[in-house]
Amino acid sequence: MPGIDVLRLAEILREAAQAEILPRWRRLTPDMVRTKSNPADLVTEADEASERLIRRLVAAELPAATFIGEEGVAADPGLLEKLADADHAVVVDPVDGTGNFAAGLPLFAVMAAVVVKGEPVIGMIYDPFADDVVMAERGGGAQARAFDGTTTRLHVASPAPLAEMIGAASLSYLPRATRAAVYPNLAKLRTSSAYRCAGEEYRIFAAGHLHFLFHSKLMPWDHLAGTLIATEAGAHVARLDGSPYWPGRTDDRLLVAVDRPSWDVLRREVFAL
């Protein structure tokens, strides 16, 4: 889009990872880690430093854009309300998979989405260890891009029968009774995992290695980039009532599948909440 340098945005995510995240990986001291809403909801010094750097670099490129970062919203929840009315917004997760990062696991990502008048138009997920970015522009397909310019077009997996489906389901934000009802249904699948990192799940899905994703909490920094990438890779993406995913909804459930028939059978047989 005019005024948005997609490759520069990818470079910004990479720069934040190299300057503020990787130097702290497996070097966190207890005073560098805090809890937010619950003991599993962590923020580290790396999250905050990464977001500050991304915000500053994005402002230099897109001075008129509304910047919405996970840690900024944690400090000022009202900031999230600006997303719906912003002409241009950049939504950032400075460290997606903070729990994995804090545990020293190499399974975390940096994510950004550009939203124009409520519609995601660019999404990207940077993996600091692969040192590449999975990205999509609306209408342009999805790709994995290395920083030497090498690109690989991405497409979701071929459909499979329910008993052969492999996916990732994040159930932790469902009420306990609802989780108890869903867990037996997972036995109908080949396997289901939870990576504790939405960004990596979307990357794996868009590359054709999973048949579905399910999420029970829809914060925009976790899903704007990934849902656009998944859609551009050929997926069917919808809330459980069948309606489209919209950036302003945070209290719903999201099901992503390789196509609409797969979505329908998963909704009926596994996620009939």
N, C-alpha and C positions, 0 to 999 in steps of 0.2 A: 504494500500500500504506500501511497505517497507519504513521505516524511518518516517512514519506518524502515530502517535498515535491518533486515532480518538477520543477516550474518553478524552484524555488529552486536545485536542482542545476544546471539549465541556466544560471541566472544566475551561479553560482559559476564555471563553465567560462568564461563570457564575461568575468567580472571578472579572472580569471587571465590571459586573453589580452590584455586591454586594459592591465593593470597591469604584467605581467612579460614578455610575449612580443613584442607589436607594437613597444614602444619599443626593443627590441633588434634588430628585423629590419633587415637590411642595415647594422647598426651593430656587428656583432661584431668584436672584435679577436682576434688569434691566441690570446691567453691566456684567452679566453672559450670556447674549443672544445677538447675532448679526445677521444681515442679510447678505446673500451672493449674489446670482444672482438676487433676487427679494424679495419683502417683505414677501412672503410666504416661502422662502428658508432660513431656520434658522440654526444656529449653536450655541451650548451652551458650557459652560465650561465642561459639562459632556461628550459631544461628543469628545472633544479634549483630556480630561484626560483618557477616556475609550480607545481611539485609541492608546495613548502612552503606556498604560499598556499592551494592547493586542500585540502591536508591540514588546515590550520588551520580553514578555513571549513566543511569537512565535519564536523570534530569538534564545532563549535559546533551543528550541526544534528542530527548523528547520533553522539552521544558514545560509544555502545556498539558502533558498527560497527568492524570490522577494516578498516584502510586499507592497501591494497596498491597502491603506485605503482611504475612502471618504475624510477625512480632509487633508490627505497628498496630494491628487490630487488637492484639492482646493488651496493648497499653491503652488503646483508645477504641473501644468497640464501635463507636459511632462512625468510624472511618469506613466500615463496611457498607453503610447505607449510601455512600457516594457512588458505589459501583453502578447502580441501576441508571443513574442520570448522567453519568460521565460521557462526554463526547468521545474521549479516548481514555482508556485506563490500562495500566500495566499491573498485573496481579502476579505476585511472586511468592514462592515458597523457598526460603533461602537454604534450608536443609530439610528435605523431605525424607522421613525415616530417621528422625532424631534419636529415637530409642535404639535403633541399630547403630547409629553413629556413636552414641554414648557408650554402647556396649563393645565398641571396637570392631563391629562387623562391617565388611566392605559392601554394604547394601544400602545406599542412600543416594539421593539425587538432588539437583537444583532445578527448579521449574519456573517457567514464566509463561504468561498468556497475555496477549494484547486483545482488548475488548473495545469495540466501537459501537456506541449506542446500545449496549447490552448484548451484543453479539460477538462471541469469540472469533477472531479472524486469524490469529497466529497462536500456535502453541509449541512449546519446546521443552524437552527434558534432557538435561545434561547429566551424564554419568562420569564422575571424576576418575574412575578406574579404567573404563573403556576409553575415556577421553574422546567421546563423540556425543553428538546431540541428535536425538530423535525429534523430528519437527514436522509441522504441517502448516500450510496456509490454506484458508478456506477455498475449496474448489481446485486445489492444486495437488492433491494426493499427499501421502505421508512418505517420509524418507529418513534414513539414518545418514548423517553427514559427519565425516571425519574432518579434522582441521587442515588436512592436506588437500581438501576439495573432493575427495572420493565420496560418492553418494550411492546408496542402495535404496531402491524403491521398496516400500513395505506393503504387505497385504496380509490380512487376517488368515487364519487357518481355514482349511476346508471344513464344512460341517461334518459332524459325527453323531452317531446315535447317543442317546443320553448316557447309556452305560459305558461309553468310551470317552466321554467328555472329561477334559482336564481343565481346571480353572483355579481361580483365587477368590476366596470369599472372606471378607472382613465382617465378622458378626459381633464384634465386641461392644458396639454402641446400641445393639438391640436390647430391649428389656429381657431380663433373665428368662422369663416364661416363654418369650418368643424364640430365644436362642434354643431352649430345650425342645421346642417344636421343630425347629429347622435342622438341628444336628442329625437326627435319624435319616432325613431326606438326603443328606450328603452321601450316604451309602449307595444311592442309586447311580452315582458317578464313578468314573474310573478313579479320580482322586481330586481333592480340593485342598489348597494350602492358603496360608496368609503370610505375606512377605513383610508385613509391617512397614511397607513403603509403597504408596500408591504409584509413585512415579516409575519405579522399577516394574511394577505389575503392568502398567500401561505399555511400557517399552517391550516387555516380553510378549504381551498380547498382540500388539501391532506387528511384531515380527513373525507372527504365525505359530507361536508355541503354546498358546492357551486357547480354549474355546469360549471362556466367559470370565467376567469379573463381576463381583457383587460388593457394593459398599453401603454401609448403613449410616454414614455421616458425610454430608456433602459440603464441606467448606470449599470455597471457590479456588483457593490456591492448591488444593489437592486434586481438583478434577477438571478445571477449565482447559488446561493444556492437554491432558490425557484424553478427555472425551472428544476434542477436536481431532487429535491424532488418530484415535480409534475410528471415528467416523470416516476420515479421509482414507483410512486403510481398508474400508469396506464394512465396518461393523454396524450393527443396529444398537443404538444407545437410547435408553428411555428410563424414566422413573417407573416404579412398579405398577402404577395405575395406567401405564401405557403412554403417558404424556411426555413431551420432550423435556430434556434436562434444561433448566434455566439457571443462569448464574446466581440469581438472588435467593434461591431456595437452599436452605442449609439443614432442614429438619426432615428430609425425605430419604428414600432408599433408591439406589441406582443399580440397574442391571445392564451389563454390556455383553453382547453375544456376537458371534461371527455372522449371523444373519437373523432375519425376523422369525423364521420357523424355529430356530434354536432358542431364541429369546422366549418364544411362546411356550415351548415345552419346559424350559427351565423355570419360568414363572409359574406354570401349572403344577409341576411335579416336585420342585425343590423349594422355591421361594414364595409359596402361596401364604403370605403373612396376613 
